[in-house]
Each structure stands twice: as structure tokens, then as C-alpha cells.
Amino acid sequence: MPGGGLHEPLPALLDELRRCRICRDAPRSGGPLPHVPRPVIQASAEARICIAGQAPGTRAHASGRPYTDPSGVRLRAWLQLDEATFYDPRKIAIVPMGFCFPGHDALGGDLPPRRECADVWRARVMARLPNIELMLLIGQYAQRWHLARTATVGGVTGTVGRWREIYGASSRPRLLALPHPSWRNSGWLKRNPWFEMDLLPVLRADVAQLVA
């Protein structure tokens, strides 16, 4: 069972996390993970930006690196970051709600993040990221974890639609809710042009200042 104390250094915690097999050997929700777990996380105590997403997809599971797929291309475009900066853990922490690829549902889509990840690891990891100034909450699972229930009424569209209220009400870290950058959400982006016109310029300005 994972342990660790109040003064547990982040590198030791990450080593322990990457060896985690709870969802296969001692699942707490649903059946055991049907494949070998491969936790995917990027973090450093120096990071000033944290991306809180859902869970790795099949390509990230294969590579061991987050967002190595078309959604990563779109996300980096939203942030206006090159790959070298995006994958520099001293600048960007990537801490998904689920660290392992959760598998596919009956329709071929990705299953929700495993609950074991957040229950066992999330608070411990976040407590060791003391310099985070901007949290990017991608998708409903991260938004429900990090935001008050009243802020997530109306699902992702409702939450992202209240981005000014959420961003303005938070101080450190500042919280910014985003939709998933999957290309399946291209229709959502067309129906909500305010996302690119109003939200992205604020996001890019904040990110540029933090990675400078």
C-alpha cells in the first residue's frame, strides 16, 4: 500500500507512483485493469503551470509520454508552446486524474479515469507542487475535482462558459477550465466561437508570462 510522509520528496513519490499496480492487483472500483498499468505523469517542484487532464490514451500509454497524439497538437496550439517547452517538467506539470490508460468501452471510446488514481495519489502529488500558479482543468473529471460543485453545473460547456468567473475568483493557483482538445470536439469549438476569441488570448498571455 502506498505510504509516504509529509516530507516525502517529489522524485521519490514519482518513482513510487510509476510502480503503482493498484488498479490491476487491488482495484477499488470496477474490475481489474485488463492490461499492464503504465502510469504517465510529468512533474517537477519547479513547475508553474499544471495541466490536469483525464487519463492517457492509447498512444500516451504506448509512449509513456502525455499527449503524444493529435489532441496534444491542438493543446500545444492553444497554449502556443513548442514541444521542448511543453515537455519540460520544470515549466509544465501534467497530472491527469487517471495516470494509466483505462481501456475502451463497448463503443471503442476511452473509459473514465480510474478512481484509484485520484484517491491514492492526487493529493500527495499536488502537495509537492508548491510553485503552481496556473491550473488548466481539462474535461469534467478534473473540473469536478478542483472546482466547487456549483461551478460545474451544466457539464463542461457550462463550466467552461463560466471561465471568467472561475479564473477571476481564484488567486494562486489561478484556475482555468478548458474542453478536451480532442479533434472530436471540433464541432463544439465551432458552436462556441467565444472560446477561441475570448478565452484563448487570456490563456496564452498567462502561459507566456509563466514560461518566460
Secondary structure as the mmCIF struct_conf table of DSSP 4:
data_model
#
loop_
_struct_conf.conf_type_id
_struct_conf.id
_struct_conf.beg_label_comp_id
_struct_conf.beg_label_asym_id
_struct_conf.beg_label_seq_id
_struct_conf.end_label_comp_id
_struct_conf.end_label_asym_id
_struct_conf.end_label_seq_id
TURN_TY1_P TURN_TY1_P1 LEU A 6 HIS A 7
HELX_RH_AL_P HELX_RH_AL_P1 LEU A 10 ARG A 18
TURN_TY1_P TURN_TY1_P2 ARG A 19 ARG A 19
HELX_RH_AL_P HELX_RH_AL_P2 ILE A 22 ASP A 25
BEND BEND1 ALA A 26 ALA A 26
BEND BEND2 ARG A 28 GLY A 31
BEND BEND3 PRO A 34 HIS A 35
STRN STRN1 GLN A 42 GLN A 42
TURN_TY1_P TURN_TY1_P3 ALA A 45 GLU A 46
BEND BEND4 ARG A 48 ARG A 48
STRN STRN2 ILE A 49 ALA A 52
BEND BEND5 GLN A 54 GLN A 54
HELX_RH_AL_P HELX_RH_AL_P3 THR A 58 SER A 63
TURN_TY1_P TURN_TY1_P4 GLY A 64 GLY A 64
BEND BEND6 ARG A 65 ARG A 65
TURN_TY1_P TURN_TY1_P5 PRO A 66 TYR A 67
BEND BEND7 ASP A 69 ASP A 69
HELX_RH_AL_P HELX_RH_AL_P4 PRO A 70 LEU A 79
TURN_TY1_P TURN_TY1_P6 GLN A 80 GLN A 80
HELX_RH_AL_P HELX_RH_AL_P5 GLU A 83 PHE A 86
TURN_TY1_P TURN_TY1_P7 TYR A 87 TYR A 87
TURN_TY1_P TURN_TY1_P8 PRO A 89 LYS A 91
STRN STRN3 ILE A 92 ILE A 94
BEND BEND8 MET A 97 MET A 97
BEND BEND9 PHE A 99 CYS A 100
STRN STRN4 HIS A 104 HIS A 104
TURN_TY1_P TURN_TY1_P9 ALA A 106 LEU A 107
BEND BEND10 GLY A 108 GLY A 108
HELX_LH_PP_P HELX_LH_PP_P1 GLY A 109 GLY A 109
STRN STRN5 ASP A 110 ASP A 110
HELX_LH_PP_P HELX_LH_PP_P2 LEU A 111 ARG A 114
HELX_RH_AL_P HELX_RH_AL_P6 ARG A 115 CYS A 117
HELX_RH_PI_P HELX_RH_PI_P1 ALA A 118 ARG A 122
HELX_RH_AL_P HELX_RH_AL_P7 ALA A 123 MET A 126
TURN_TY1_P TURN_TY1_P10 ALA A 127 ARG A 128
TURN_TY1_P TURN_TY1_P11 PRO A 130 ASN A 131
STRN STRN6 LEU A 134 ILE A 138
BEND BEND11 GLY A 139 GLY A 139
HELX_RH_AL_P HELX_RH_AL_P8 GLN A 140 HIS A 146
BEND BEND12 LEU A 147 LEU A 147
HELX_RH_3T_P HELX_RH_3T_P1 ARG A 149 THR A 152
TURN_TY1_P TURN_TY1_P12 VAL A 153 GLY A 154
HELX_RH_AL_P HELX_RH_AL_P9 GLY A 155 GLY A 161
TURN_TY1_P TURN_TY1_P13 ARG A 162 ARG A 162
HELX_RH_AL_P HELX_RH_AL_P10 TRP A 163 ALA A 169
BEND BEND13 ARG A 172 PRO A 173
STRN STRN7 ARG A 174 LEU A 178
HELX_RH_3T_P HELX_RH_3T_P2 TRP A 183 ASN A 185
HELX_RH_AL_P HELX_RH_AL_P11 SER A 186 ARG A 191
TURN_TY1_P TURN_TY1_P14 PRO A 193 PRO A 193
HELX_RH_AL_P HELX_RH_AL_P12 TRP A 194 TRP A 194
HELX_RH_PI_P HELX_RH_PI_P2 PHE A 195 LEU A 199
HELX_RH_AL_P HELX_RH_AL_P13 LEU A 200 VAL A 211
#
